[in-house]
Amino acid sequence: MTNYDFSTLSPLDFEELACDLINASSKYSNFDGNLRTFRAGKDYGIDLLLSTPTNNYEVVGQVKHYVKSTFSKLLSDLENKEKNKVFKLKPKRYIVVTSQELNPENKLKIKDVFEPYIVSLNDIYGRQDLNILLRDNKEIEENHYKLWFSSFIILNKILNYRFQGRQKEFTDKVLKRRFRLFVETQNFHKAKYILNKNKFIIITGEPGVGKSTLSDMMIYDFIKDDYQLNIIYDDIKEIEINLLDDNSKQVFYYDDFLGHTQAEILKSKSAENALIRIISRIENLNNKFLILNTRKFILTSFLDESERFREFNPLRSEAKIELQSYSYGIKRRMLDNHILESELSIEQIDVIKKLAPKICQHDNFTPRIIEFFTGIRVLELNAVDYENFILNNLKNPKEIWNHAYFFQINDYERFLLNTLYSLKSEVIKEHLEEAYNFRLDYEVQHNNYVKPLNSFNDSLRRLNNGFIVLNDRSIFKDNEFKTKDTLTIIGFINPSLEDFLKYSIHNNILEIERILLSSKFIKQWYFFYPPYVSYQTNISKLLLNFFTENSYKLALEGDNFNHLYLISIFEYYFNGIKNTQNTINSLIKIENWSFLKDNEYTSFYSKKFLNNVKSNSKLNKTISNFHSDFFFFSLINEDTLDSFLELFRLFLKHYEFDIKNKLLKISKYNSFLFGHLKYLFDQEVEGQYNFLNVINTEQDIHLDIATKLEQNKKFILTSIFNLFEINLEVFRTKDWNYRASLNLADSVNATYKSTSDYDLYTDQMFRNYEEDEYSKDYLYENLTLNDLNNLISDEHNKLDELPF
């Protein structure tokens, strides 16, 4: 049985729902026409209006969405704020609608306030009455998406959904607020259509336009329908571990799946094969969906770097979230929802309402910026300062955190935030504490700071939920994804804070130097100066000298050989040939190379390093004398045929390591390498076959593919394994040009069908929906009561002129 409390609807959403429901019941109420929302006149006591040629105010309705209040408050507001307006309008009939539960005694008290304009108790609608109307009008229930989530049953499904990393978001208060803030746009329905059609979606857009909000609403929708949610944090390959080849309901979500930086974009290229494989599996399974988020420029850079992914054509399932798609009305609804949910003072509300047209028409408007204009950080500002805060930050939104960062926290808290940023903005609590204490010790020693007791925990407590968030998350303990540990992960509360720090820190070389001169981990150096991405000249002599003298301190533990390897790579890249011996001294300390297995980050830099030093005789000799494990784990870590063979050729051609006798003929290496290479070749054959069979539209491409595969097979047979069976006959014998012509025809038809299907879908989904549907609410914001009467009269005159 339908039982909504309407707590997930904003007051504006609730007003529209009330209008639809009262109109649906008007056949029982003898209304001559339909009520409409008339928010322009709300200051005159008009939320709903039915106007006739004989009476401008035939029926007037007042809608009160008091989910956080009591009946006594409702009655007081009706009597003290609305009664005089109603008596001035003198409607023939007056209606009151509220989301509160009302008993007969409550309704009698309301009727007495507005006597004689409330004709009967039937013109007073409480929560129970609205739920009865919803049961009789299922089409209205279906058209109000956010309404579904105020059902006790559905909301509890989401509230009771426990998964690592985001428990704090799944509370009654947080969820209901999110729904009330959310403005339903075409972006949302288009994204749902794309996901349902293609089984995966890549949501792109600039920072702050609403990618995460859109994704979250889609996630809630899946949970409502009993899907198991899997959030991916670190590695796209986690999906393969959890993806079930059955009809169970699963949805996977990976935010910023290509990373944040250019180095991460290049590194993520190594996972392109896994990504294509995963998407292909999901497309062929029932009840499986994948939601991916990334910034638009990062996706573009990734496609430029990845020919294979570009051929896969992921853009067929791209949903671009762009500010240009938001009408003025949509922006105003977003702003109004935030104002209604805020704790702003009356004076501040007057300021932001006055500035609303400027805010919503400004080039720098984003949904994220209005979070700041209505958030807790502005509550201390008086009206004048608040207005200046809004105007200044509209001009330069990068400075949105400027006031909070420089005036609301102390130096110790800034040290913690900057340290967190240098650790790639998300880190295990224990590691952040170590790095923070290194920074604090540096400031005490060099800048006369005093070291307070319990400084880290005190700073963490003050920053929590205002600047940072702490979440417990299951972390895989080993590279086989078999066992987990639950750790506290610390990250920024909002991506815009990270954007602000990027803007302010990267333009402050002195702060970068202080971070690195006090660094605890090598990845802090890689964050600011990634080898093979940065230019050597970008780093100062001060930092280079410090690194050379203190690099051994950057290993987390004495036996952390991964860090030692990264230190060696960094040192050689920035110091070059003149300090080759320092690099060699670091490399020869590495005793165990198993860290290379499934370590894409180190693998990315390792291959760059190996190519870079192949002509350096001293380093070449050092690497050639590495334990066989180095070469084994390096090769096993490659997850595409091309990258495996490229690395193998590099070892074979440029290094003196006896790869045949020390690797290929040793049983503990041989079987693993054979199995891995066979798997990679099978994957390549399957991928190319599917490409030709489904995607390719060009003639004779199969000849190039067949030639390359045959050349790779020949190289493997002559240089790696002389017994290696792969049947490539199908690439020569099948009529692939005919298949390409069919794919071309299918592609043209699919484009036409997709357009037609979406047009049909939008016709069905948005029978009365327009992107500018909210704009009309703000056309007459500053009307006087005389203006309102003239407007209504003009509308009646236009109706009289119609030829029917």
C-alpha positions in Angstrom: 0.0 0.0 0.0 1.3 3.5 -0.9 2.5 5.3 2.1 4.7 8.3 1.4 5.8 10.9 3.9 7.0 13.2 1.0 10.3 13.9 2.9 12.4 13.5 -0.3 10.5 16.3 -2.1 11.6 19.9 -1.9 8.8 22.4 -1.2 8.7 23.2 -4.9 8.4 19.5 -5.9 5.7 19.0 -3.3 3.8 22.0 -4.7 3.8 20.5 -8.2 2.7 17.1 -6.9 -0.1 18.7 -4.9 -1.3 20.6 -8.0 -1.3 17.4 -10.1 -3.2 15.4 -7.4 -5.9 18.1 -6.8 -6.5 18.4 -10.5 -6.8 14.7 -10.7 -9.5 14.8 -8.0 -11.3 17.9 -9.4 -13.9 15.8 -11.1 -15.2 15.1 -7.6 -15.0 18.8 -6.6 -16.8 20.5 -9.5 -13.9 22.6 -10.5 -14.4 24.5 -13.8 -10.9 24.0 -15.2 -7.6 23.0 -13.8 -5.5 24.5 -11.0 -2.0 25.6 -11.9 1.0 26.4 -9.9 1.5 30.2 -9.7 4.6 30.7 -7.8 5.0 34.2 -9.0 2.2 35.3 -6.7 3.2 33.3 -3.7 3.7 36.4 -1.6 0.0 37.1 -2.0 -0.9 33.7 -0.6 -1.2 31.9 -4.0 0.5 28.6 -4.6 -2.3 27.1 -6.7 -4.7 29.1 -8.8 -7.9 28.5 -10.8 -9.0 31.7 -12.5 -12.2 32.3 -14.5 -13.4 35.2 -16.6 -15.8 36.1 -13.8 -13.5 35.7 -10.9 -9.7 36.1 -11.1 -9.5 34.1 -7.8 -12.1 31.4 -8.3 -10.0 28.8 -6.4 -6.8 29.6 -4.5 -4.6 27.0 -2.9 -1.9 27.2 -0.3 0.7 24.4 -0.1 2.7 23.9 3.1 5.5 21.3 3.0 6.3 21.1 6.7 8.2 17.9 7.0 10.4 19.2 9.9 7.7 21.0 11.8 4.6 20.5 14.0 0.9 21.1 13.5 0.9 24.0 15.9 3.6 25.6 13.8 1.5 25.0 10.6 -1.6 26.4 12.2 0.3 29.5 13.5 1.7 30.2 10.1 -1.6 29.9 8.4 -3.3 32.2 10.9 -0.5 34.8 11.1 1.0 34.8 7.6 -1.7 33.6 5.2 -5.1 34.6 6.6 -4.9 38.3 5.8 -3.8 37.5 2.2 -6.7 35.2 1.7 -9.2 37.7 3.0 -7.8 40.3 0.7 -8.1 38.1 -2.4 -11.6 36.9 -1.4 -11.5 33.6 -3.4 -14.7 31.7 -4.0 -13.0 28.7 -2.7 -9.8 28.1 -0.7 -7.7 24.9 -0.5 -5.0 24.0 2.0 -2.5 21.2 1.2 0.1 19.9 3.6 2.5 17.0 3.9 1.7 16.7 7.6 -0.7 14.1 9.0 -4.0 15.7 9.9 -6.9 14.4 12.0 -10.5 15.7 11.8 -9.8 18.1 14.7 -6.8 19.6 12.9 -8.8 20.1 9.8 -11.6 21.9 11.8 -9.1 24.3 13.3 -7.7 25.1 9.8 -11.3 25.6 8.4 -12.1 28.0 11.2 -9.1 30.1 10.4 -10.3 30.7 6.8 -14.1 30.8 7.3 -15.9 31.3 4.9 -13.4 30.6 2.1 -12.8 26.9 2.9 -16.1 25.4 1.8 -15.7 22.0 3.5 -13.1 19.8 5.2 -12.7 18.1 1.8 -10.7 21.1 0.7 -8.1 20.4 3.3 -5.6 17.8 2.3 -3.2 16.1 4.6 -0.7 13.3 4.1 -3.2 10.6 4.3 -5.5 12.3 1.7 -2.6 12.7 -0.7 -1.6 9.0 -0.4 -5.2 8.0 -1.2 -5.2 10.2 -4.3 -1.9 8.6 -5.3 -3.3 5.1 -5.1 -6.1 6.2 -7.4 -3.7 8.0 -9.8 -0.7 5.7 -10.5 0.4 7.8 -13.5 1.0 10.7 -11.2 3.1 8.5 -8.9 5.2 7.3 -11.9 5.8 10.9 -13.1 7.2 12.1 -9.8 10.5 10.2 -9.6 11.7 11.7 -6.3 8.5 10.7 -4.7 9.3 7.0 -4.8 12.2 7.4 -2.4 10.0 8.9 0.3 8.3 5.5 0.6 9.3 3.9 3.9 10.0 0.5 2.2 12.2 1.9 -0.6 14.0 4.4 1.6 14.8 1.7 4.0 16.3 -0.5 1.2 18.8 2.3 0.6 19.4 3.2 4.3 20.0 -0.5 5.1 22.4 -0.9 2.2 25.8 -1.3 3.9 29.0 -1.2 1.9 32.5 -0.1 2.6 33.5 3.5 2.1 30.2 5.4 2.0 28.2 4.5 5.1 28.1 8.1 6.2 26.2 9.0 3.0 23.5 6.4 3.7 21.7 8.1 6.6 18.1 9.1 6.7 19.0 12.8 7.1 21.6 12.9 4.3 19.6 10.9 1.8 16.4 12.9 2.2 18.3 16.1 1.9 20.0 14.9 -1.3 16.7 14.0 -2.9 15.2 17.4 -1.9 18.1 19.2 -3.5 18.1 17.1 -6.7 16.5 18.8 -9.7 15.2 16.3 -12.3 16.5 17.3 -15.8 16.8 15.7 -19.2 20.4 14.8 -18.3 19.1 12.3 -15.8 16.5 10.6 -18.0 18.9 10.6 -21.0 21.6 9.0 -18.9 19.2 6.3 -17.7 18.2 5.7 -21.3 21.8 5.3 -22.4 22.6 3.0 -19.5 19.6 0.8 -20.1 20.3 0.6 -23.8 24.1 0.0 -23.7 24.6 -1.6 -20.2 27.4 0.9 -19.5 27.7 4.6 -19.4 30.6 7.1 -19.2 29.4 10.3 -17.6 31.6 13.2 -18.5 31.7 16.9 -17.8 33.7 19.7 -16.2 34.2 19.9 -12.4 31.2 20.8 -10.4 28.5 20.3 -13.1 26.8 17.4 -11.4 28.4 14.2 -12.5 28.5 12.6 -9.1 25.0 13.7 -8.2 23.6 12.2 -11.4 25.5 9.0 -10.7 24.3 8.8 -7.1 20.6 9.2 -8.2 21.1 6.4 -10.7 22.7 4.2 -8.0 19.8 4.8 -5.6 17.4 3.8 -8.4 19.3 0.5 -8.8 19.3 -0.2 -5.1 15.5 0.5 -5.0 15.1 -2.3 -7.5 17.3 -4.7 -5.4 20.6 -4.5 -7.3 23.8 -5.3 -5.5 26.1 -2.2 -5.6 29.9 -2.6 -6.1 31.9 0.6 -5.8 35.4 0.5 -7.3 38.0 2.6 -5.7 41.5 1.7 -7.0 41.5 -0.8 -9.9 39.1 -1.6 -12.8 40.2 -5.2 -12.5 38.2 -5.4 -9.2 35.1 -5.7 -11.3 36.4 -8.9 -12.8 36.7 -10.4 -9.4 33.1 -9.5 -8.4 31.3 -9.8 -11.7 29.0 -12.9 -11.7 28.2 -14.8 -14.8 24.6 -15.4 -13.9 21.3 -13.4 -13.8 21.9 -11.8 -10.4 21.4 -8.1 -10.2 24.7 -6.1 -10.1 25.7 -2.5 -10.8 29.3 -1.3 -10.7 30.3 2.3 -10.1 33.8 3.7 -10.7 34.2 7.5 -10.1 37.2 9.2 -11.8 38.0 5.8 -13.4 40.9 7.4 -15.5 42.4 9.2 -12.6 43.1 12.9 -12.0 46.5 13.7 -13.6 48.3 13.2 -16.8 50.5 10.6 -15.3 47.4 8.6 -14.1 45.9 8.9 -17.6 49.1 7.4 -19.1 49.2 4.7 -16.4 45.5 3.8 -16.9 46.3 3.0 -20.5 47.8 -0.2 -19.3 44.3 -1.2 -18.1 42.6 -0.6 -21.4 42.5 -4.2 -22.3 40.8 -5.1 -19.0 38.3 -2.3 -19.4 37.3 -3.4 -22.9 37.1 -7.0 -21.7 34.9 -6.0 -18.7 32.5 -3.9 -20.7 32.2 -6.6 -23.3 31.3 -9.1 -20.6 28.7 -6.8 -19.0 27.1 -6.1 -22.4 26.5 -9.9 -22.8 25.1 -10.5 -19.3 21.6 -9.9 -17.9 21.1 -7.5 -15.0 24.6 -6.1 -15.1 25.4 -2.4 -15.4 28.5 -0.2 -15.2 28.6 3.5 -14.4 31.9 5.3 -15.1 32.7 9.0 -14.3 35.5 11.1 -15.6 36.2 14.7 -16.5 35.8 15.3 -20.3 39.4 16.4 -21.0 40.8 13.3 -19.2 38.6 11.0 -21.4 39.8 12.9 -24.5 43.5 12.5 -23.5 42.9 8.8 -22.8 41.4 8.3 -26.2 44.3 10.1 -27.8 46.7 7.7 -26.1 44.7 4.5 -26.7 44.0 3.4 -30.2 42.5 0.2 -29.0 40.0 1.9 -26.7 39.2 4.5 -29.4 38.4 1.6 -31.9 36.1 0.1 -29.2 34.2 3.4 -29.4 33.2 4.0 -25.8 31.6 7.4 -26.8 28.6 5.5 -28.0 27.7 5.4 -24.4 28.8 8.8 -23.3 26.5 11.1 -21.4 27.9 14.6 -21.4 26.8 16.8 -18.5 27.2 20.4 -19.7 26.2 23.7 -18.1 24.8 24.8 -21.4 22.1 22.1 -21.0 20.8 23.8 -17.9 18.1 26.4 -18.6 17.7 29.5 -16.4 14.7 27.8 -14.8 16.8 24.7 -13.9 19.5 26.8 -12.3 17.0 28.8 -10.3 15.3 25.6 -9.1 18.7 24.3 -8.0 19.4 27.6 -6.2 15.9 27.7 -4.6 16.2 24.1 -3.3 19.5 24.9 -1.7 18.1 28.1 -0.1 15.2 26.1 1.3 17.5 23.5 2.8 20.0 26.0 4.1 20.4 27.6 7.6 20.9 31.1 6.1 19.6 34.0 8.1 16.6 36.0 6.9 19.0 38.8 5.9 21.2 36.4 4.0 18.2 34.9 2.2 17.2 38.4 1.1 20.7 39.0 -0.3 20.9 35.7 -2.3 17.3 36.1 -3.6 18.2 39.6 -4.8 21.3 38.2 -6.5 19.6 35.1 -7.8 19.2 36.3 -11.5 22.9 37.3 -11.6 24.0 34.0 -10.1 22.0 31.9 -12.4 22.9 33.9 -15.6 26.6 34.1 -14.7 29.2 32.2 -16.9 30.7 30.7 -13.7 27.5 29.2 -12.4 27.9 25.6 -11.4 25.7 23.4 -9.1 28.8 23.1 -6.8 29.2 26.9 -6.4 25.7 27.3 -5.0 26.5 24.7 -2.3 29.1 27.1 -1.0 26.8 30.1 -1.3 24.3 28.3 0.9 26.5 26.2 3.1 27.7 26.4 6.7 30.8 28.3 5.9 28.9 31.5 5.1 26.6 31.6 8.2 29.0 33.8 10.1 28.9 36.6 7.4 26.8 39.6 7.8 24.6 40.7 4.9 27.2 43.1 3.3 30.1 40.6 3.6 27.8 37.8 2.3 27.0 39.8 -0.8 30.6 40.5 -1.4 31.5 36.8 -0.9 29.0 35.8 -3.5 30.1 38.4 -6.1 33.8 37.9 -5.6 33.5 34.1 -5.9 31.4 34.4 -9.0 34.2 36.3 -10.6 36.8 33.8 -9.5 35.3 30.4 -8.5 38.8 28.9 -8.0 38.9 31.0 -4.9 35.7 29.6 -3.4 37.7 27.9 -0.6 39.9 30.9 -0.1 38.1 32.4 2.9 37.7 29.0 4.7 41.3 27.9 4.0 43.0 31.1 5.1 40.7 32.4 7.8 38.7 29.5 9.3 41.5 27.1 10.1 45.0 27.4 11.6 48.5 26.7 10.2 48.5 23.1 11.6 45.3 22.3 9.8 46.7 23.8 6.6 49.8 21.6 7.0 47.5 18.6 7.2 45.4 19.6 4.2 48.5 20.3 2.1 50.1 17.0 3.1 46.9 15.1 2.2 46.9 16.8 -1.2 50.5 15.8 -1.8 49.5 12.2 -1.1 47.1 12.2 -4.0 44.2 13.5 -2.0 43.2 10.1 -0.4 45.3 8.1 2.0 45.3 5.6 4.8 45.0 7.4 8.1 48.3 6.0 9.5 50.3 7.1 6.5 48.8 10.6 6.6 49.7 10.8 10.3 53.3 9.8 9.5 53.6 12.3 6.7 52.0 15.1 8.8 54.4 14.5 11.6 57.3 14.8 9.2 55.9 18.2 8.0 55.4 19.4 11.6 58.9 18.4 12.6 60.2 20.4 9.6 58.2 23.5 10.6 59.4 23.2 14.2 63.0 23.0 13.1 63.1 25.5 10.3 60.2 28.0 10.9 59.9 28.3 14.7 56.6 26.5 15.1 55.8 24.9 18.5 54.7 21.2 18.3 51.4 20.9 20.2 50.3 17.7 22.0 48.1 15.5 19.9 48.3 17.9 17.0 47.4 15.4 14.3 44.2 14.1 15.9 43.1 17.6 17.0 43.5 18.9 13.5 41.8 15.9 12.0 38.8 16.4 14.4 38.4 20.0 13.5 38.7 19.4 9.8 36.4 16.4 9.7 33.2 16.9 7.8 34.1 20.5 7.0 37.2 19.9 4.8 37.8 16.2 4.9 35.9 12.9 5.4 37.0 9.7 7.1 35.6 6.4 5.8 36.3 2.8 6.7 37.0 0.8 3.6 38.0 -2.8 2.8 41.4 -2.8 1.2 42.8 -5.9 -0.5 45.8 -7.1 1.4 47.5 -8.9 -1.5 47.6 -8.6 -5.2 45.4 -11.7 -5.7 42.3 -9.9 -4.2 41.8 -12.7 -1.8 41.9 -11.2 1.6 40.9 -7.8 3.0 41.7 -5.4 5.8 39.4 -2.6 7.0 41.3 0.7 7.1 40.3 4.3 7.7 40.7 6.3 4.5 40.9 10.1 4.6 40.0 12.2 1.6 38.7 15.7 0.8 35.1 16.4 1.4 34.6 18.0 -2.0 36.5 17.8 -5.3 36.5 21.6 -5.5 38.7 21.8 -2.4 41.2 19.7 -4.3 40.9 22.0 -7.3 41.5 25.0 -5.0 44.6 23.4 -3.5 45.9 22.5 -7.0 45.4 26.1 -8.0 47.0 27.6 -4.9 49.8 25.1 -4.2 51.1 24.6 -7.8 51.4 28.4 -8.1 53.5 28.6 -4.8 56.9 27.0 -5.4 57.9 27.8 -1.8 55.0 25.7 -0.4 55.9 22.8 -2.8 59.5 23.0 -1.5 58.3 22.9 2.1 56.1 19.9 1.3 59.0 18.0 -0.3 61.7 19.0 2.0 59.6 17.5 4.8 58.3 14.6 2.7 57.9 11.1 4.1 57.1 9.2 0.9 58.5 9.0 -2.6 55.0 9.3 -4.0 54.9 12.9 -2.8 57.8 13.7 -5.2 56.1 11.8 -8.0 52.9 13.8 -7.4 54.6 17.2 -8.1 57.3 16.0 -10.5 56.3 12.8 -12.2 59.2 11.4 -14.3 58.7 11.2 -18.0 55.8 13.6 -17.7 57.5 16.6 -16.1 60.5 18.4 -17.6 63.7 18.0 -15.6 64.2 21.8 -15.7 61.0 22.3 -13.6 62.6 21.1 -10.4 64.8 23.4 -8.5 68.4 22.7 -7.6 67.5 23.0 -3.9 65.1 20.1 -4.2 67.4 18.0 -6.4 70.3 18.4 -4.0 68.0 17.5 -1.1 66.6 14.5 -2.9 70.1 13.2 -3.7 71.3 13.5 -0.1 68.1 12.2 1.6 66.4 9.9 -0.9 67.0 6.8 1.3 64.6 8.3 3.9 61.7 8.2 1.4 61.2 4.4 1.8 58.4 3.6 4.1 60.3 0.7 5.6 63.9 -0.5 5.1 62.7 -3.4 3.0 60.1 -1.5 1.0 61.7 -2.3 -2.3 58.9 -0.8 -4.4 59.7 2.6 -2.9 63.4 2.0 -3.4 62.8 1.2 -7.1 60.7 4.4 -7.6 63.4 6.4 -5.8 66.0 5.0 -8.3 63.9 5.9 -11.3 63.2 9.4 -10.0 66.8 10.0 -9.2 68.1 9.0 -12.6 65.4 10.9 -14.5 66.1 14.2 -12.8 69.8 13.9 -12.1 70.8 12.0 -15.2 74.1 10.3 -16.2 76.3 12.3 -13.8 74.7 10.6 -10.8 74.4 7.1 -12.3 76.3 5.6 -9.4 73.7 6.8 -6.9 71.0 5.1 -8.9 73.0 1.9 -9.1 73.6 2.0 -5.3 69.8 2.2 -4.7 69.0 -0.5 -7.3 71.4 -3.1 -5.9 69.8 -2.9 -2.5 66.6 -4.4 -3.9 66.4 -8.1 -2.9 62.8 -9.0 -3.8 61.1 -8.0 -7.0 57.6 -9.5 -6.3 56.2 -6.0 -5.8 56.2 -5.6 -9.6 53.4 -8.2 -9.9 50.0 -6.4 -10.6 51.6 -3.1 -9.8 50.5 -0.9 -12.7 51.9 2.3 -11.2 55.4 1.1 -10.8 55.2 -0.9 -14.1 54.4 2.3 -16.0 57.5 4.1 -14.8 59.6 0.9 -15.0 59.1 0.5 -18.7 59.9 4.2 -19.3 63.0 3.8 -17.2 64.2 0.6 -19.0 63.8 2.3 -22.4 65.6 5.4 -21.1 68.7 3.6 -19.6 69.3 0.9 -22.2 72.2 2.9 -23.7 73.7 3.7 -20.3 76.4 0.9 -20.1 76.7 1.0 -16.3 73.0 0.9 -15.6 72.4 -1.6 -18.4 74.9 -4.0 -16.9 73.4 -3.5 -13.4 69.9 -4.3 -14.7 71.2 -7.3 -16.7 72.6 -8.8 -13.5 69.2 -8.5 -11.7 67.7 -11.6 -10.3 65.5 -13.5 -12.8 62.5 -12.5 -10.7 62.8 -8.9 -12.0 62.3 -10.0 -15.7 59.7 -12.6 -14.8 57.5 -10.3 -12.7 57.9 -7.5 -15.2 56.6 -9.7 -18.1 53.8 -11.3 -16.0 52.6 -7.8 -15.1 51.9 -7.0 -18.8 48.2 -7.4 -19.6 48.2 -7.0 -23.4 49.9 -9.0 -26.1 51.6 -5.9 -27.6 53.0 -4.7 -24.3 54.3 -8.1 -23.4 56.1 -8.6 -26.7 57.4 -5.0 -26.6 59.0 -5.6 -23.2 60.3 -9.0 -24.2 62.0 -7.5 -27.3 63.5 -4.8 -25.1 65.1 -7.4 -22.8 66.2 -9.6 -25.7 67.7 -6.9 -27.9 69.1 -4.4 -25.4 70.0 -6.2 -22.2 72.5 -8.9 -21.7 70.3 -11.0 -19.4 70.2 -14.6 -20.8 66.4 -14.6 -21.0 66.2 -18.0 -22.7 68.3 -20.0 -20.3 67.5 -18.1 -17.1 63.8 -17.7 -17.7 62.3 -19.7 -20.4 64.0 -23.0 -19.5 63.4 -22.7 -15.7 60.3 -24.7 -14.9 59.1 -22.3 -12.1 59.0 -19.5 -14.7 58.3 -21.3 -17.9 54.8 -22.6 -17.2 53.6 -19.3 -15.8 55.0 -17.3 -18.7 53.6 -19.8 -21.3 50.1 -19.7 -19.7 50.1 -15.9 -19.4 51.3 -15.4 -23.0 48.7 -17.9 -24.3 46.0 -16.0 -22.4 47.1 -12.7 -23.8 47.2 -14.0 -27.4 43.7 -15.6 -27.0 42.4 -12.3 -25.7 44.0 -10.4 -28.6 42.5 -12.9 -31.1 39.1 -12.7 -29.5 39.2 -8.9 -29.3 40.3 -8.5 -33.0 37.7 -11.1 -34.1 34.9 -9.2 -32.3 36.2 -5.9 -33.7 36.0 -7.2 -37.3 32.7 -9.0 -36.7 30.8 -6.2 -34.9 32.6 -2.8 -35.1 34.8 -2.5 -38.2 33.3 -0.7 -41.2 36.5 -0.3 -43.3 37.6 -2.5 -46.2 40.7 -4.7 -46.0 41.5 -3.9 -42.4 41.5 -7.6 -41.6 44.6 -8.0 -43.8 46.6 -5.7 -41.5 45.2 -7.5 -38.4 46.0 -10.9 -39.8 49.5 -9.9 -40.8 50.3 -8.5 -37.4 48.9 -11.5 -35.5 50.9 -13.9 -37.8 54.1 -11.8 -37.2 53.6 -11.9 -33.5 53.0 -15.7 -33.6 56.1 -16.2 -35.7 58.2 -14.2 -33.2 56.9 -16.2 -30.3 57.7 -19.5 -32.1 61.2 -18.4 -33.0 62.2 -16.4 -29.9 60.0 -17.5 -26.9 58.2 -20.9 -27.2 58.7 -23.1 -30.2 55.5 -25.0 -29.3 52.7 -22.4 -29.4 49.5 -23.2 -31.2 47.1 -20.4 -32.2 44.8 -20.9 -35.2 44.6 -17.7 -37.2 43.0 -19.1 -40.3 39.7 -17.3 -39.8 41.3 -13.9 -40.4 42.3 -15.0 -43.9 39.4 -17.2 -45.0 36.3 -15.3 -43.9 34.8 -12.6 -46.1 35.6 -9.7 -43.8 35.0 -7.0 -46.4 31.4 -8.3 -46.7 31.1 -8.2 -42.9 32.5 -4.6 -42.9 29.8 -3.6 -45.4 27.1 -5.1 -43.1 28.5 -3.4 -40.1 28.5 -0.1 -42.0 24.8 -0.6 -42.9 24.0 -1.7 -39.3 25.9 1.4 -38.0 23.8 3.8 -40.2 20.6 2.0 -39.2 21.6 1.9 -35.5 22.2 5.7 -35.6 18.9 6.3 -37.1 17.1 3.8 -34.8 18.9 5.2 -31.8 17.7 8.7 -32.7 14.2 7.4 -33.4 14.2 5.3 -30.2 15.3 8.2 -28.1 12.8 10.6 -29.7 10.1 8.1 -28.9 11.5 7.6 -25.5 11.5 11.3 -24.7 8.0 11.6 -26.1 6.8 8.9 -23.7 8.9 10.1 -20.8 8.4 13.8 -21.1 4.9 14.2 -22.5 4.7 17.6 -20.8 8.4 17.9 -20.0 10.6 20.7 -21.3 14.1 21.6 -20.2 12.7 25.1 -19.6 9.7 23.9 -17.6 10.9 25.8 -14.5 11.6 29.0 -16.3 8.0 30.1 -16.3 8.1 30.1 -12.5 10.4 33.1 -12.5 8.8 35.2 -15.2 6.8 37.3 -12.9 8.9 37.5 -9.8 8.3 41.1 -8.9 4.6 41.5 -9.7 2.4 43.7 -7.6 -1.1 42.5 -6.9 -2.4 44.9 -9.7 0.1 43.4 -12.1 -1.1 40.0 -11.2 -4.7 40.9 -11.8 -3.8 42.5 -15.2 -1.9 39.4 -16.2 -4.8 37.1 -15.4 -7.2 39.3 -17.3 -4.9 39.3 -20.3 -4.9 35.5 -20.3 -8.7 35.4 -20.2 -8.9 37.8 -23.2 -6.5 35.6 -25.2 -8.7 32.6 -24.5 -11.8 34.5 -25.6 -10.1 35.2 -29.0 -9.5 31.5 -29.7 -11.8 30.1 -32.5 -13.2 27.3 -30.4 
